[in-house]
């Protein structure tokens, strides 16, 4: 289903402030229709496969690694790392590339950031595709930390192992304390456990490659550290902000692609979003979990990118 592998026609590092530099790249047609890809996590970064979602004969695809993630530097940095700054980074990148408006595709945390960005700058967005919706509310965060054990009890048992029993009444705080510690003997076991927990729960059928990637400390450390940072700070959003501010983007066409058996981001959040946003199409994908790379999810995402080509060509 993916387009053939391709090399970016442009890439670079965008200085954001005295501390952060952001990696970005563009793929496909330099004169194509702009589409922005927002990766998950937060803290995950883009992989080369993400380029293959977009028809290189139509789209000018823009991908970047958010603060502290992927190829952006410093890697895993929490200082000056929050949602309003990520939204500002997107606008800075848009201006740097001379793009007027773009289609926005984001999955998981990327859907959170896509909504926050679109609501802050609705005149710069012509449509959205959101996959595995995460609304960043206290209940959504608590589900990740505690609720997923209802479906993956053995993975959750491994997840809590680095935390002494006396500290398990506040797992998130206990993890944050360890993940931000300066001693590798403290933060590495925590990042491995966090990354492994998420990797075991991300697909309808756990995949060995995904689980191995989740346990790789190069991947797991920034992912676990930045996710915990955002979770402890309520994703730097007001309570229920993304639903309450939906009127700012109510006029925009959108598609919400949600796995029926998404354990990381249960479908109830996507359904609530669609109820508040009548112009958005809700696609509940049967026999699918959270990962974008599950065939059923991937097929719908690519199909909606194809449908937007016809809409954007009018």
C-alpha positions in Angstrom: 0.0 0.0 0.0 2.9 2.4 0.6 4.5 4.4 -2.2 8.1 3.4 -3.1 10.9 4.6 -0.8 12.1 8.1 -1.7 14.8 10.6 -0.7 13.9 14.1 0.5 14.4 16.8 -2.1 15.2 19.3 0.8 16.1 19.0 4.5 17.7 21.1 7.2 17.9 22.1 10.8 15.8 25.0 11.9 17.1 27.0 14.9 14.2 27.5 17.3 15.9 29.2 20.3 19.2 29.2 22.1 18.7 25.5 23.0 16.6 23.7 20.4 17.2 22.9 16.7 14.5 21.1 14.7 15.1 18.7 11.9 12.8 19.0 8.8 12.5 17.5 5.4 10.4 17.7 2.2 9.5 14.9 -0.1 7.6 14.4 -3.3 6.9 17.3 -5.7 8.4 20.7 -4.9 5.4 22.3 -6.6 2.9 19.8 -5.2 0.1 20.4 -2.7 1.6 20.8 0.8 0.8 18.2 3.4 2.2 18.3 7.0 2.9 15.0 8.8 2.9 15.1 12.7 4.5 12.1 14.4 3.3 10.6 17.7 4.8 10.1 21.1 5.4 12.9 22.0 9.1 12.1 21.6 9.0 9.5 18.8 10.2 11.2 15.7 9.6 10.4 12.0 10.8 7.2 10.3 11.6 7.0 6.5 8.5 4.9 6.0 6.4 8.0 6.9 7.5 9.6 3.6 5.9 6.7 1.7 2.3 7.6 2.8 2.1 10.4 0.2 1.8 10.3 -3.5 5.1 11.9 -4.7 3.4 12.9 -7.9 0.9 15.1 -6.1 2.0 16.0 -2.6 4.7 18.2 -1.3 5.1 16.3 2.0 6.7 18.1 5.0 7.9 16.0 7.9 9.8 17.2 11.0 10.9 15.8 14.3 9.4 17.7 17.3 11.5 19.2 20.0 13.8 16.6 21.7 12.7 13.9 19.3 14.2 12.0 16.3 17.0 14.0 14.7 16.1 17.3 16.4 18.6 18.4 19.1 19.2 18.2 21.9 17.7 14.8 21.9 15.3 14.0 24.9 15.5 17.6 26.1 12.6 18.7 28.3 13.4 22.3 28.9 11.4 24.7 26.7 9.4 21.7 25.5 5.6 22.2 25.6 2.5 22.2 23.3 2.3 26.0 22.7 6.0 26.0 21.6 5.4 23.0 19.3 2.5 24.9 17.7 4.7 27.9 17.3 7.4 25.7 15.7 5.0 24.5 13.1 4.1 28.1 12.2 7.8 29.0 12.0 8.5 26.0 9.7 5.5 26.9 7.5 6.8 30.5 7.1 10.3 29.2 6.5 9.1 27.0 3.6 6.8 29.7 2.1 3.7 27.6 2.4 0.3 29.4 2.6 -2.0 26.5 3.7 -1.6 22.8 4.1 -3.4 19.5 4.7 -2.4 18.2 8.2 -2.0 14.5 9.0 -1.3 13.4 12.6 -1.6 10.2 14.5 -1.8 9.5 18.2 0.0 12.4 19.9 0.3 13.8 16.4 -3.5 14.1 16.3 -3.4 16.1 19.6 -0.9 18.4 18.1 -2.8 18.7 14.8 -5.9 19.8 16.6 -4.0 22.2 18.8 -2.3 23.7 15.8 -5.4 23.9 13.6 -7.4 25.5 16.4 -4.6 28.1 16.9 -4.2 28.8 13.1 -7.3 27.7 11.3 -6.6 29.9 8.3 -3.4 27.9 7.6 -5.2 24.5 7.4 -7.3 23.2 4.5 -8.2 19.8 6.1 -7.1 17.2 8.6 -6.6 13.5 8.8 -6.4 12.3 12.4 -5.5 8.7 13.3 -5.8 7.1 16.7 -7.1 10.2 18.4 -5.6 11.3 21.7 -7.3 14.3 23.4 -4.8 14.8 26.1 -7.3 14.9 29.0 -6.6 13.6 32.5 -8.8 10.5 31.8 -6.8 9.8 28.6 -3.5 10.0 30.4 -4.8 7.8 33.3 -6.0 5.2 30.8 -2.5 4.9 29.4 -0.9 4.6 32.9 -3.4 2.3 34.5 -6.3 1.4 32.2 -4.4 -0.6 29.5 -3.7 -3.3 32.1 -7.3 -4.5 31.6 -6.2 -5.8 28.2 -2.5 -6.3 28.7 -2.1 -7.4 32.3 1.2 -9.1 31.8 2.7 -6.1 30.0 1.5 -3.8 32.8 3.1 -6.1 35.4 6.4 -5.7 33.6 5.7 -1.9 33.3 5.4 -1.5 37.1 8.5 -3.7 38.0 11.0 -0.7 38.2 8.7 1.1 40.7 8.8 0.0 44.3 5.4 -1.1 45.6 5.2 1.9 48.0 5.4 4.3 45.1 2.9 2.7 42.8 0.0 4.8 44.1 1.3 7.5 41.8 3.0 5.6 38.9 3.3 8.6 36.7 5.1 10.7 39.3 7.4 7.8 40.2 8.3 7.3 36.5 8.9 11.0 35.9 11.3 11.1 38.9 13.3 8.2 37.4 13.1 9.2 33.8 14.5 12.7 34.6 17.2 11.4 36.9 20.9 12.0 35.9 22.0 8.4 36.7 21.7 5.9 33.8 21.3 3.1 36.3 18.1 4.8 37.4 16.6 6.2 34.1 17.5 3.4 31.7 15.5 0.6 33.4 12.5 3.0 33.6 12.8 4.0 29.9 13.1 0.3 28.8 10.0 -0.6 30.9 8.0 2.4 29.6 8.9 1.8 26.0 8.2 -2.0 26.2 4.8 -1.4 27.8 3.7 0.9 25.0 5.2 -1.4 22.3 3.3 -4.4 23.6 0.0 -2.5 23.5 0.2 -0.6 20.3 -1.1 -3.3 17.9 -4.0 -5.6 17.8 -1.6 -8.4 17.5 1.8 -7.5 19.1 4.6 -7.5 16.6 8.1 -8.6 17.5 9.8 -5.8 15.5 7.7 -3.2 17.3 8.4 -4.6 20.7 12.2 -4.8 19.9 12.1 -1.2 18.7 10.2 -0.1 21.9 13.0 -1.7 24.0 15.8 0.1 22.1 17.1 2.8 24.4 17.9 5.1 21.5 14.2 5.1 20.7 12.8 4.5 24.2 14.7 7.1 26.2 13.4 10.3 24.4 10.0 8.7 23.9 9.5 7.7 27.6 11.1 10.9 29.0 9.1 13.3 26.8 5.8 11.4 27.1 6.1 11.4 30.9 6.9 15.2 30.8 3.8 16.0 28.8 1.6 13.7 30.8 2.7 15.2 34.1 1.9 18.6 32.7 -1.5 17.6 31.3 -0.1 17.9 27.8 0.1 21.6 28.4 -3.6 21.9 27.5 -6.6 23.3 29.4 -9.0 20.6 30.5 -11.0 19.4 27.5 -9.4 22.2 25.4 -9.5 20.3 22.1 -13.3 19.6 22.3 -14.2 23.0 23.7 -12.4 24.9 20.9 -13.7 22.7 18.1 -15.8 25.6 16.8 -12.6 27.2 15.5 -12.1 24.4 13.0 -15.8 23.3 12.6 -15.7 24.5 8.9 -12.7 22.3 7.9 -13.1 18.9 6.3 -11.6 16.1 8.3 -11.4 12.4 8.6 -10.9 10.5 11.9 -9.4 7.1 11.4 -9.7 5.0 14.6 -9.1 1.3 15.2 -12.1 -0.4 16.8 -9.7 -2.2 19.3 -7.3 0.7 19.9 -6.2 0.0 23.5 -3.8 3.0 23.8 -6.4 5.5 22.6 -9.8 3.9 23.0 -12.4 4.8 20.3 -14.7 6.7 22.8 -12.4 9.8 22.4 -12.6 9.7 18.6 -16.4 9.3 18.8 -16.7 12.2 21.2 -14.6 14.4 18.9 -16.8 13.4 15.8 -20.0 14.2 17.7 -18.7 17.7 18.4 -17.5 18.1 14.8 -20.3 17.2 12.4 -18.1 18.0 9.3 -15.6 15.3 10.3 -16.0 11.8 9.0 -15.4 9.0 11.6 -13.9 5.8 10.2 -14.0 3.1 12.8 -11.7 0.4 11.4 -12.6 -3.1 12.4 -9.9 -5.6 13.2 -7.4 -2.9 14.1 -5.6 -1.5 17.1 -3.6 1.7 17.4 -0.6 1.4 15.1 -0.7 3.3 11.8 1.2 0.4 10.2 -1.5 -2.2 10.8 -2.8 -3.0 7.2 -6.4 -2.0 8.0 -5.5 1.4 9.4 -2.8 2.1 6.8 -5.3 1.3 4.0 -7.8 3.8 5.3 -5.2 6.5 5.9 -3.9 6.2 2.3 -7.4 6.1 0.9 -8.3 9.3 2.6 -5.1 10.9 1.3 -6.2 9.9 -2.2 -9.7 11.3 -1.6 -8.2 14.6 -0.4 -6.3 14.8 -3.7 -9.5 15.0 -5.6 -10.9 17.5 -3.1 -7.8 19.7 -3.2 -7.6 19.6 -7.0 -11.0 21.3 -7.5 
